[in-house]
Amino acid sequence: MNSFTTRSKCRSWTITCAAYRARLSSSVEADAQGGYWAIDRLRKTLDSLFAVRDLSSASGDQEKELHVLLESR
């Protein structure tokens, strides 16, 4: 099982991935904001679980924003 936790400003979140595929009953839009390392790691984890389509992204000096559409494979 893969797991990681990251903190960005006042936010904290954890993603845990089991060896099986996650299933969604419909597509889901997801927004994330955080440090470059955290967002890159999140994206890699999402890519391993779902079909991910970029809707938009933005980068700043120290943070990155990600807006994606997640679908079951």
N, CA, C and O atoms as CSV, one atom per row, in Angstrom:
chain,resi,resn,atom,element,x,y,z
A,1,MET,N,N,0.834,-1.159,0.000
A,1,MET,CA,C,0.000,0.000,0.000
A,1,MET,C,C,0.894,1.241,0.000
A,1,MET,O,O,1.823,1.338,0.802
A,2,ASN,N,N,0.615,2.185,-0.894
A,2,ASN,CA,C,1.348,3.446,-0.943
A,2,ASN,C,C,0.561,4.509,-0.204
A,2,ASN,O,O,-0.666,4.555,-0.285
A,3,SER,N,N,1.266,5.355,0.509
A,3,SER,CA,C,0.595,6.414,1.238
A,3,SER,C,C,1.530,7.598,1.382
A,3,SER,O,O,2.735,7.423,1.563
A,4,PHE,N,N,0.993,8.785,1.303
A,4,PHE,CA,C,1.782,9.965,1.598
A,4,PHE,C,C,0.890,11.055,2.143
A,4,PHE,O,O,-0.303,11.101,1.843
A,5,THR,N,N,1.457,11.917,2.929
A,5,THR,CA,C,0.755,13.052,3.506
A,5,THR,C,C,1.540,14.292,3.173
A,5,THR,O,O,2.770,14.282,3.206
A,6,THR,N,N,0.848,15.353,2.855
A,6,THR,CA,C,1.518,16.616,2.596
A,6,THR,C,C,0.752,17.737,3.266
A,6,THR,O,O,-0.453,17.629,3.494
A,7,ARG,N,N,1.439,18.791,3.574
A,7,ARG,CA,C,0.815,19.946,4.198
A,7,ARG,C,C,1.127,21.176,3.374
A,7,ARG,O,O,2.259,21.364,2.930
A,8,SER,N,N,0.133,22.004,3.171
A,8,SER,CA,C,0.307,23.248,2.439
A,8,SER,C,C,-0.443,24.326,3.195
A,8,SER,O,O,-1.669,24.284,3.294
A,9,LYS,N,N,0.285,25.285,3.726
A,9,LYS,CA,C,-0.295,26.347,4.546
A,9,LYS,C,C,-1.094,25.704,5.668
A,9,LYS,O,O,-0.518,25.003,6.499
A,10,CYS,N,N,-2.398,25.922,5.716
A,10,CYS,CA,C,-3.222,25.387,6.806
A,10,CYS,C,C,-3.897,24.077,6.435
A,10,CYS,O,O,-4.691,23.550,7.214
A,11,ARG,N,N,-3.598,23.550,5.272
A,11,ARG,CA,C,-4.265,22.337,4.808
A,11,ARG,C,C,-3.370,21.112,4.991
A,11,ARG,O,O,-2.145,21.192,4.902
A,12,SER,N,N,-4.002,20.014,5.242
A,12,SER,CA,C,-3.284,18.747,5.320
A,12,SER,C,C,-4.157,17.681,4.700
A,12,SER,O,O,-5.357,17.639,4.971
A,13,TRP,N,N,-3.583,16.807,3.865
A,13,TRP,CA,C,-4.347,15.728,3.268
A,13,TRP,C,C,-3.481,14.507,3.094
A,13,TRP,O,O,-2.257,14.589,2.989
A,14,THR,N,N,-4.145,13.379,3.066
A,14,THR,CA,C,-3.453,12.099,2.919
A,14,THR,C,C,-4.127,11.302,1.813
A,14,THR,O,O,-5.353,11.274,1.713
A,15,ILE,N,N,-3.323,10.663,0.994
A,15,ILE,CA,C,-3.847,9.765,-0.034
A,15,ILE,C,C,-3.256,8.389,0.220
A,15,ILE,O,O,-2.043,8.244,0.374
A,16,THR,N,N,-4.109,7.390,0.263
A,16,THR,CA,C,-3.670,6.017,0.456
A,16,THR,C,C,-4.136,5.196,-0.739
A,16,THR,O,O,-5.302,5.265,-1.129
A,17,CYS,N,N,-3.235,4.430,-1.312
A,17,CYS,CA,C,-3.544,3.646,-2.508
A,17,CYS,C,C,-3.315,2.174,-2.227
A,17,CYS,O,O,-2.241,1.783,-1.772
A,18,ALA,N,N,-4.302,1.376,-2.491
A,18,ALA,CA,C,-4.149,-0.068,-2.350
A,18,ALA,C,C,-3.702,-0.645,-3.689
A,18,ALA,O,O,-3.585,0.084,-4.675
A,19,ALA,N,N,-3.462,-1.908,-3.724
A,19,ALA,CA,C,-2.954,-2.558,-4.931
A,19,ALA,C,C,-4.041,-2.716,-5.998
A,19,ALA,O,O,-3.725,-3.085,-7.129
A,20,TYR,N,N,-5.287,-2.455,-5.681
A,20,TYR,CA,C,-6.361,-2.572,-6.645
A,20,TYR,C,C,-6.705,-1.206,-7.233
A,20,TYR,O,O,-6.279,-0.174,-6.714
A,21,ARG,N,N,-7.474,-1.206,-8.310
A,21,ARG,CA,C,-7.874,0.041,-8.952
A,21,ARG,C,C,-9.052,0.669,-8.225
A,21,ARG,O,O,-9.965,-0.025,-7.778
A,22,ALA,N,N,-9.020,1.968,-8.116
A,22,ALA,CA,C,-10.147,2.695,-7.551
A,22,ALA,C,C,-11.203,2.853,-8.633
A,22,ALA,O,O,-10.869,3.020,-9.805
A,23,ARG,N,N,-12.447,2.804,-8.261
A,23,ARG,CA,C,-13.558,2.942,-9.208
A,23,ARG,C,C,-14.381,4.169,-8.836
A,23,ARG,O,O,-14.676,4.401,-7.664
A,24,LEU,N,N,-14.742,4.939,-9.836
A,24,LEU,CA,C,-15.627,6.081,-9.656
A,24,LEU,C,C,-16.919,5.789,-10.402
A,24,LEU,O,O,-16.884,5.247,-11.507
A,25,SER,N,N,-18.052,6.137,-9.819
A,25,SER,CA,C,-19.324,5.907,-10.505
A,25,SER,C,C,-19.565,6.954,-11.587
A,25,SER,O,O,-20.370,6.731,-12.491
A,26,SER,N,N,-18.883,8.085,-11.508
A,26,SER,CA,C,-18.940,9.118,-12.540
A,26,SER,C,C,-17.648,9.923,-12.469
A,26,SER,O,O,-16.857,9.764,-11.539
A,27,SER,N,N,-17.444,10.779,-13.450
A,27,SER,CA,C,-16.220,11.588,-13.443
A,27,SER,C,C,-16.250,12.593,-12.289
A,27,SER,O,O,-17.315,13.021,-11.844
A,28,VAL,N,N,-15.060,12.954,-11.820
A,28,VAL,CA,C,-14.917,13.851,-10.675
A,28,VAL,C,C,-13.888,14.922,-11.029
A,28,VAL,O,O,-12.807,14.611,-11.528
A,29,GLU,N,N,-14.231,16.187,-10.768
A,29,GLU,CA,C,-13.254,17.259,-10.913
A,29,GLU,C,C,-12.524,17.416,-9.587
A,29,GLU,O,O,-13.140,17.400,-8.522
A,30,ALA,N,N,-11.212,17.567,-9.663
A,30,ALA,CA,C,-10.400,17.717,-8.452
A,30,ALA,C,C,-9.506,18.945,-8.588
A,30,ALA,O,O,-8.896,19.172,-9.634
A,31,ASP,N,N,-9.438,19.722,-7.528
A,31,ASP,CA,C,-8.564,20.890,-7.463
A,31,ASP,C,C,-7.562,20.683,-6.337
A,31,ASP,O,O,-7.911,20.195,-5.262
A,32,ALA,N,N,-6.334,21.051,-6.591
A,32,ALA,CA,C,-5.301,20.948,-5.558
A,32,ALA,C,C,-4.366,22.145,-5.678
A,32,ALA,O,O,-4.107,22.651,-6.769
A,33,GLN,N,N,-3.877,22.573,-4.543
A,33,GLN,CA,C,-2.920,23.677,-4.497
A,33,GLN,C,C,-1.883,23.327,-3.441
A,33,GLN,O,O,-2.228,22.888,-2.344
A,34,GLY,N,N,-0.620,23.521,-3.773
A,34,GLY,CA,C,0.431,23.223,-2.815
A,34,GLY,C,C,1.798,23.407,-3.431
A,34,GLY,O,O,1.931,23.947,-4.529
A,35,GLY,N,N,2.798,22.960,-2.728
A,35,GLY,CA,C,4.168,23.053,-3.215
A,35,GLY,C,C,4.362,22.196,-4.451
A,35,GLY,O,O,3.599,21.261,-4.693
A,36,TYR,N,N,5.382,22.515,-5.232
A,36,TYR,CA,C,5.647,21.788,-6.474
A,36,TYR,C,C,5.809,20.299,-6.232
A,36,TYR,O,O,5.230,19.489,-6.956
A,37,TRP,N,N,6.584,19.929,-5.229
A,37,TRP,CA,C,6.825,18.523,-4.934
A,37,TRP,C,C,5.513,17.815,-4.605
A,37,TRP,O,O,5.256,16.720,-5.105
A,38,ALA,N,N,4.688,18.431,-3.770
A,38,ALA,CA,C,3.434,17.802,-3.339
A,38,ALA,C,C,2.472,17.628,-4.507
A,38,ALA,O,O,1.849,16.575,-4.637
A,39,ILE,N,N,2.342,18.629,-5.347
A,39,ILE,CA,C,1.427,18.542,-6.483
A,39,ILE,C,C,1.925,17.519,-7.497
A,39,ILE,O,O,1.123,16.769,-8.054
A,40,ASP,N,N,3.220,17.475,-7.744
A,40,ASP,CA,C,3.770,16.465,-8.662
A,40,ASP,C,C,3.532,15.057,-8.132
A,40,ASP,O,O,3.192,14.152,-8.894
A,41,ARG,N,N,3.705,14.875,-6.850
A,41,ARG,CA,C,3.477,13.565,-6.229
A,41,ARG,C,C,2.003,13.187,-6.280
A,41,ARG,O,O,1.663,12.036,-6.553
A,42,LEU,N,N,1.137,14.145,-6.021
A,42,LEU,CA,C,-0.303,13.906,-6.111
A,42,LEU,C,C,-0.683,13.487,-7.524
A,42,LEU,O,O,-1.430,12.527,-7.712
A,43,ARG,N,N,-0.173,14.204,-8.511
A,43,ARG,CA,C,-0.504,13.897,-9.904
A,43,ARG,C,C,-0.057,12.485,-10.278
A,43,ARG,O,O,-0.799,11.762,-10.943
A,44,LYS,N,N,1.131,12.089,-9.865
A,44,LYS,CA,C,1.619,10.733,-10.156
A,44,LYS,C,C,0.722,9.678,-9.505
A,44,LYS,O,O,0.443,8.640,-10.104
A,45,THR,N,N,0.277,9.946,-8.292
A,45,THR,CA,C,-0.600,9.007,-7.599
A,45,THR,C,C,-1.943,8.913,-8.301
A,45,THR,O,O,-2.461,7.816,-8.508
A,46,LEU,N,N,-2.514,10.061,-8.673
A,46,LEU,CA,C,-3.787,10.055,-9.388
A,46,LEU,C,C,-3.658,9.325,-10.721
A,46,LEU,O,O,-4.546,8.563,-11.103
A,47,ASP,N,N,-2.543,9.560,-11.434
A,47,ASP,CA,C,-2.304,8.877,-12.708
A,47,ASP,C,C,-2.269,7.359,-12.544
A,47,ASP,O,O,-2.683,6.627,-13.444
A,48,SER,N,N,-1.780,6.888,-11.408
A,48,SER,CA,C,-1.689,5.445,-11.192
A,48,SER,C,C,-3.051,4.822,-10.886
A,48,SER,O,O,-3.213,3.608,-11.013
A,49,LEU,N,N,-4.024,5.626,-10.487
A,49,LEU,CA,C,-5.340,5.114,-10.095
A,49,LEU,C,C,-6.449,5.389,-11.091
A,49,LEU,O,O,-7.380,4.594,-11.218
A,50,PHE,N,N,-6.362,6.508,-11.801
A,50,PHE,CA,C,-7.459,6.963,-12.648
A,50,PHE,C,C,-6.961,7.401,-14.013
A,50,PHE,O,O,-5.764,7.586,-14.232
A,51,ALA,N,N,-7.917,7.563,-14.930
A,51,ALA,CA,C,-7.651,8.269,-16.181
A,51,ALA,C,C,-7.763,9.749,-15.808
A,51,ALA,O,O,-8.813,10.192,-15.344
A,52,VAL,N,N,-6.692,10.509,-16.006
A,52,VAL,CA,C,-6.636,11.904,-15.563
A,52,VAL,C,C,-6.530,12.814,-16.781
A,52,VAL,O,O,-5.686,12.613,-17.655
A,53,ARG,N,N,-7.402,13.818,-16.819
A,53,ARG,CA,C,-7.357,14.809,-17.896
A,53,ARG,C,C,-7.146,16.184,-17.282
A,53,ARG,O,O,-7.892,16.591,-16.391
A,54,ASP,N,N,-6.138,16.898,-17.753
A,54,ASP,CA,C,-5.871,18.254,-17.261
A,54,ASP,C,C,-6.952,19.206,-17.736
A,54,ASP,O,O,-7.272,19.254,-18.924
A,55,LEU,N,N,-7.512,19.964,-16.802
A,55,LEU,CA,C,-8.458,21.006,-17.160
A,55,LEU,C,C,-7.764,22.364,-17.150
A,55,LEU,O,O,-8.015,23.201,-18.017
A,56,SER,N,N,-6.896,22.576,-16.174
A,56,SER,CA,C,-6.077,23.786,-16.126
A,56,SER,C,C,-5.033,23.625,-15.032
A,56,SER,O,O,-5.141,22.755,-14.168
A,57,SER,N,N,-4.035,24.471,-15.089
A,57,SER,CA,C,-3.017,24.492,-14.034
A,57,SER,C,C,-2.394,25.875,-14.017
A,57,SER,O,O,-2.446,26.606,-15.007
A,58,ALA,N,N,-1.813,26.221,-12.897
A,58,ALA,CA,C,-1.135,27.506,-12.747
A,58,ALA,C,C,0.036,27.310,-11.810
A,58,ALA,O,O,-0.023,26.501,-10.884
A,59,SER,N,N,1.096,28.052,-12.054
A,59,SER,CA,C,2.289,27.955,-11.218
A,59,SER,C,C,2.677,29.333,-10.716
A,59,SER,O,O,2.554,30.331,-11.427
A,60,GLY,N,N,3.140,29.367,-9.494
A,60,GLY,CA,C,3.635,30.604,-8.906
A,60,GLY,C,C,5.060,30.408,-8.432
A,60,GLY,O,O,5.724,29.446,-8.817
A,61,ASP,N,N,5.525,31.315,-7.600
A,61,ASP,CA,C,6.888,31.228,-7.087
A,61,ASP,C,C,7.123,29.965,-6.260
A,61,ASP,O,O,8.130,29.278,-6.431
A,62,GLN,N,N,6.181,29.667,-5.362
A,62,GLN,CA,C,6.393,28.555,-4.443
A,62,GLN,C,C,5.261,27.536,-4.453
A,62,GLN,O,O,5.363,26.490,-3.812
A,63,GLU,N,N,4.192,27.830,-5.168
A,63,GLU,CA,C,3.053,26.924,-5.184
A,63,GLU,C,C,2.601,26.631,-6.600
A,63,GLU,O,O,2.903,27.363,-7.542
A,64,LYS,N,N,1.876,25.548,-6.716
A,64,LYS,CA,C,1.346,25.116,-7.997
A,64,LYS,C,C,-0.124,24.758,-7.792
A,64,LYS,O,O,-0.494,24.218,-6.750
A,65,GLU,N,N,-0.951,25.056,-8.775
A,65,GLU,CA,C,-2.363,24.690,-8.735
A,65,GLU,C,C,-2.637,23.669,-9.832
A,65,GLU,O,O,-2.049,23.725,-10.912
A,66,LEU,N,N,-3.524,22.751,-9.542
A,66,LEU,CA,C,-3.859,21.697,-10.480
A,66,LEU,C,C,-5.374,21.537,-10.490
A,66,LEU,O,O,-5.993,21.463,-9.428
A,67,HIS,N,N,-5.971,21.484,-11.658
A,67,HIS,CA,C,-7.412,21.249,-11.816
A,67,HIS,C,C,-7.554,20.140,-12.843
A,67,HIS,O,O,-7.222,20.330,-14.013
A,68,VAL,N,N,-8.050,18.972,-12.411
A,68,VAL,CA,C,-8.104,17.801,-13.282
A,68,VAL,C,C,-9.488,17.142,-13.244
A,68,VAL,O,O,-10.276,17.358,-12.322
A,69,LEU,N,N,-9.750,16.349,-14.255
A,69,LEU,CA,C,-10.955,15.525,-14.309
A,69,LEU,C,C,-10.506,14.077,-14.146
A,69,LEU,O,O,-9.653,13.595,-14.893
A,70,LEU,N,N,-11.083,13.389,-13.168
A,70,LEU,CA,C,-10.726,11.993,-12.889
A,70,LEU,C,C,-11.846,11.082,-13.380
A,70,LEU,O,O,-13.026,11.367,-13.173
A,71,GLU,N,N,-11.467,9.983,-14.031
A,71,GLU,CA,C,-12.422,8.987,-14.494
A,71,GLU,C,C,-11.860,7.594,-14.236
A,71,GLU,O,O,-10.644,7.405,-14.220
A,72,SER,N,N,-12.732,6.635,-14.038
A,72,SER,CA,C,-12.263,5.251,-13.909
A,72,SER,C,C,-11.663,4.813,-15.224
A,72,SER,O,O,-12.060,5.282,-16.290
A,73,ARG,N,N,-10.701,3.909,-15.141
A,73,ARG,CA,C,-10.085,3.370,-16.368
A,73,ARG,C,C,-10.915,2.255,-16.926
A,73,ARG,O,O,-10.561,1.676,-17.953
